[in-house]
Amino acid sequence: MIAAFLSAARSAAPLLHAPELAESWVKPSALAEFRISGLAGHLHGQVGNIPRYLDAPVPSDAPVMDAVHYYARHPDLDVDSPIASGIRERSEQNAGASAAELAARYDAAIVEVAARLEGLDEDRPILVFDRWMLPLGQCLLTRLLEIVVHADDLAVSLDVPTPQFDDEVVDAAVTTLARIAVRKRGALPVLRALSRRERADALATAF
């Protein structure tokens, strides 16, 4: 998962260097109540927060969960909920002063994180957001998923092509999204959404 995560991060990098990002920095994004700057800051955080997770003290008695459990335990967020508002505020702070400055920080974060992850055991427990314990590989899977989903959000917001991700990245993202959707919506809506468009009439998304 380390290699797939780094591949996803590198594939998303051109979005943060796109001239359209600087031109649209303060405009609304495709996500409700999210400015484009904040969405770009949120994308950066999927890489930039990894050192924080690696450095966080790991409680000895915390239960360990996988990526699907991590997402499935959270209900669908209302755009005006305190959690959603907090995500937007932190993302806007993380965006910084300009698109150019953010892109430079993102590039540097990829280099730092690649060095930090080299040789690490993917079963090593990691504390995410000071609350959730996941094995390193599963933690990176959640960040890979965030990168893929939010890269598309940002590309749509900028009216530019969505990045092309490696097959390994796409397989990991799609498989995890499907498993989350089954956990949250039930198997039948997801099976129908994936196989029979004439019967795909129920909510079957992961988020």
C-alpha positions as CSV (number, residue, x, y, z in Angstrom):
1,M,0.0,0.0,0.0
2,I,3.0,2.3,0.5
3,A,3.8,2.3,-3.2
4,A,0.1,2.7,-4.2
5,F,-0.3,5.7,-1.8
6,L,2.8,7.4,-3.1
7,S,1.7,6.8,-6.7
8,A,-1.7,8.4,-6.0
9,A,-0.1,11.4,-4.3
10,R,2.2,12.0,-7.2
11,S,-0.5,11.6,-9.8
12,A,-2.6,14.3,-8.1
13,A,0.4,16.8,-7.9
14,P,-0.2,18.4,-11.3
15,L,-3.6,19.6,-10.2
16,L,-1.9,21.8,-7.5
17,H,0.4,23.2,-10.2
18,A,-2.4,23.9,-12.7
19,P,-2.7,27.6,-13.6
20,E,-6.5,27.2,-13.2
21,L,-6.0,26.7,-9.5
22,A,-4.4,30.1,-9.0
23,E,-6.9,31.7,-11.2
24,S,-9.9,30.2,-9.3
25,W,-8.3,30.3,-5.8
26,V,-11.2,32.1,-4.0
27,K,-14.1,30.7,-6.1
28,P,-16.6,28.1,-4.8
29,S,-15.7,24.5,-5.5
30,A,-17.9,21.7,-6.7
31,L,-18.5,20.8,-3.0
32,A,-21.1,22.8,-1.1
33,E,-19.6,25.5,1.1
34,F,-16.0,24.6,0.1
35,R,-13.9,27.2,-1.6
36,I,-11.4,25.9,-4.2
37,S,-8.5,27.0,-2.0
38,G,-9.9,25.0,0.9
39,L,-10.5,21.9,-1.3
40,A,-6.8,22.2,-2.5
41,G,-5.7,22.5,1.1
42,H,-7.7,19.4,2.0
43,L,-6.0,17.5,-0.8
44,H,-2.6,18.6,0.5
45,G,-3.5,17.3,4.0
46,Q,-3.8,13.7,2.8
47,V,-0.1,13.7,2.3
48,G,1.0,16.5,4.7
49,N,-0.6,14.9,7.7
50,I,1.2,11.6,7.4
51,P,4.3,12.6,9.5
52,R,1.9,13.7,12.3
53,Y,0.4,10.3,12.3
54,L,3.7,8.5,12.3
55,D,4.9,10.7,15.2
56,A,1.8,10.3,17.4
57,P,2.2,8.2,20.5
58,V,0.3,4.9,20.1
59,P,-2.0,3.9,23.0
60,S,-1.4,0.3,24.0
61,D,-5.1,-0.5,24.6
62,A,-6.8,1.2,21.7
63,P,-8.8,-1.0,19.3
64,V,-7.4,-1.3,15.8
65,M,-9.7,-0.9,12.8
66,D,-9.4,-1.2,9.0
67,A,-10.2,1.4,6.4
68,V,-13.8,0.3,5.8
69,H,-14.6,0.4,9.6
70,Y,-13.0,3.8,9.8
71,Y,-15.4,5.2,7.2
72,A,-18.4,3.1,8.0
73,R,-18.5,4.2,11.6
74,H,-19.1,7.8,10.6
75,P,-22.6,8.8,9.5
76,D,-23.2,10.8,6.4
77,L,-22.3,14.4,7.2
78,D,-24.6,17.3,6.7
79,V,-22.8,20.2,5.1
80,D,-23.7,22.5,8.1
81,S,-22.7,20.0,10.8
82,P,-19.9,21.0,13.2
83,I,-17.6,18.2,11.8
84,A,-18.1,19.3,8.2
85,S,-17.6,22.9,9.2
86,G,-14.4,22.0,11.0
87,I,-13.0,20.1,8.0
88,R,-13.6,23.2,5.8
89,E,-12.0,25.5,8.3
90,R,-8.9,23.4,8.8
91,S,-8.6,22.9,5.1
92,E,-8.8,26.6,4.4
93,Q,-6.0,27.2,7.0
94,N,-3.9,24.5,5.4
95,A,-4.3,26.1,2.0
96,G,-2.1,28.9,3.0
97,A,-1.5,32.2,1.2
98,S,-1.4,31.1,-2.5
99,A,-1.7,28.2,-4.9
100,A,2.0,28.4,-5.7
101,E,3.0,28.1,-2.0
102,L,0.6,25.2,-1.5
103,A,2.0,23.3,-4.5
104,A,5.5,23.7,-3.2
105,R,4.5,22.4,0.2
106,Y,2.8,19.5,-1.4
107,D,5.8,18.5,-3.5
108,A,8.0,18.8,-0.4
109,A,5.5,16.7,1.6
110,I,5.7,13.9,-0.9
111,V,9.5,13.8,-0.7
112,E,9.4,13.8,3.1
113,V,6.7,11.2,3.4
114,A,8.3,8.8,0.9
115,A,11.5,8.9,2.9
116,R,9.6,8.4,6.2
117,L,7.6,5.4,4.8
118,E,10.6,3.6,3.3
119,G,11.0,0.2,4.9
120,L,8.2,0.6,7.5
121,D,6.0,-2.4,8.4
122,E,2.5,-1.9,7.1
123,D,1.1,-3.7,10.1
124,R,2.5,-1.0,12.4
125,P,-0.3,0.7,14.3
126,I,-0.8,4.4,13.6
127,L,-3.0,6.9,15.4
128,V,-5.0,9.0,13.0
129,F,-6.4,12.4,14.1
130,D,-5.4,11.5,17.7
131,R,-8.4,9.2,17.9
132,W,-8.5,6.2,15.5
133,M,-6.0,3.4,15.4
134,L,-5.3,1.7,12.1
135,P,-2.4,-0.4,10.7
136,L,-0.1,1.8,8.6
137,G,-1.3,0.1,5.4
138,Q,-4.9,0.7,6.2
139,C,-4.2,4.3,7.2
140,L,-2.5,4.9,3.8
141,L,-5.5,3.3,2.1
142,T,-7.8,5.9,3.7
143,R,-5.5,8.7,2.4
144,L,-5.3,7.1,-1.0
145,L,-9.1,7.0,-1.2
146,E,-9.2,10.7,-0.1
147,I,-6.7,11.7,-2.8
148,V,-8.6,9.9,-5.6
149,V,-12.0,11.3,-4.6
150,H,-10.9,14.8,-3.9
151,A,-8.6,15.0,-6.9
152,D,-11.7,14.5,-9.0
153,D,-13.6,17.1,-6.9
154,L,-10.8,19.6,-7.5
155,A,-10.5,18.8,-11.2
156,V,-14.3,19.2,-11.7
157,S,-14.1,22.5,-9.8
158,L,-11.3,23.8,-12.1
159,D,-12.9,22.3,-15.2
160,V,-9.7,20.4,-16.0
161,P,-9.2,16.7,-16.7
162,T,-9.2,14.4,-13.6
163,P,-5.8,12.9,-13.1
164,Q,-5.1,9.4,-14.4
165,F,-4.3,7.0,-11.6
166,D,-2.4,3.8,-11.8
167,D,-4.5,0.6,-12.0
168,E,-3.3,-0.4,-8.5
169,V,-4.6,2.9,-7.1
170,V,-7.9,2.6,-8.9
171,D,-8.5,-1.0,-7.8
172,A,-7.8,-0.1,-4.2
173,A,-10.1,3.0,-4.3
174,V,-13.0,1.3,-6.1
175,T,-12.8,-1.9,-3.9
176,T,-12.8,0.1,-0.7
177,L,-15.6,2.4,-1.8
178,A,-17.7,-0.6,-2.7
179,R,-17.1,-2.2,0.7
180,I,-17.9,1.0,2.5
181,A,-21.1,1.3,0.5
182,V,-22.2,-2.3,1.3
183,R,-21.5,-1.7,5.0
184,K,-23.5,1.6,5.0
185,R,-26.3,0.9,2.5
186,G,-26.6,-2.9,2.3
187,A,-25.5,-5.3,-0.3
188,L,-28.5,-5.2,-2.7
189,P,-28.4,-1.5,-3.6
190,V,-24.7,-1.8,-4.3
191,L,-25.0,-4.9,-6.4
192,R,-27.8,-3.4,-8.4
193,A,-25.9,-0.1,-8.9
194,L,-22.9,-2.0,-10.2
195,S,-24.8,-4.5,-12.4
196,R,-28.3,-3.4,-13.4
197,R,-28.9,0.2,-14.2
198,E,-32.6,-0.5,-14.7
199,R,-32.9,-1.4,-11.0
200,A,-30.3,1.0,-9.6
201,D,-32.9,3.1,-7.9
202,A,-31.6,3.3,-4.3
203,L,-28.8,5.2,-2.6
204,A,-25.6,3.1,-3.1
205,T,-22.7,5.5,-2.5
206,A,-20.0,5.2,0.1
207,F,-20.5,8.8,1.1
